[in-house]
Each structure stands twice: as structure tokens, then as C-alpha cells.
Amino acid sequence: MSRIATNVLCLTRNHTCFQAPLGALTPQLLAEAYGEPVGLFVHDEPLV
């Protein structure tokens, strides 16, 4: 995501986050946004 966007916005009824992808897309912040634990896979290959 960081190759595509300089910032990401996550909005839910109870959570708002706007920052760089590596700061916003963490397991902790995603779990807060979605209300459950999430898995996160980070890879270095470009998107096709």
C-alpha cells in the first residue's frame, strides 16, 4: 500500500485513523477498527 498511497484513511463508527500506510495498517489499529484480531502479511513484491 505504501507504494500506491502516501496516506490511508480508516473510518468506522468508533474509530478514525489517517496517516501513512505503515503507521495506519498495523494489527493493533486494524483490530480496533474492525473490532476483532486481524492478521497482517507484509511483502515486498509489487502489485500486478
N, C-alpha and C positions, 0 to 999 in steps of 0.2 A: 504494500500500500504506500510506503514512503517514496517509492519511485514514481507514483502516479499523483499523489496529493501532498501538499505541504501541511495541511491541517485536515482533521476529521471532526465531524460533529455527531455526537451520540445524544439522542433525546428520548426520554421515556417520561412517564407521568411523575416519577420520583427522582430522576437523575438527569443531569446535563453535563456534558463534557465537550470542550472544544480545545484541541491542542494538536501538536504534531503526532503522527500515527504511532510512533514508538512509545510515546507517553500515554496516549489515549487507549491504545489497544493492548492493555495488559490483562492478564487473567483476573486480577482483583477488580479493576474498573469494569470489565465486561460482566463479571459476576454481579456487581452492584447494579448495573444497567438492566440485566436480564433476570435478576432475582434467583439465579442458580449458578453453581460452579460451571465453568466452561474450560475447554481445552484450547490451547493455542499452539499452532505449528508455524514456525518461522523458517523460511527458506530463502536462499539467495538467487534462485533461478528466476529469470524474467518471465512475466506473464505472456502468454501467447494470444 
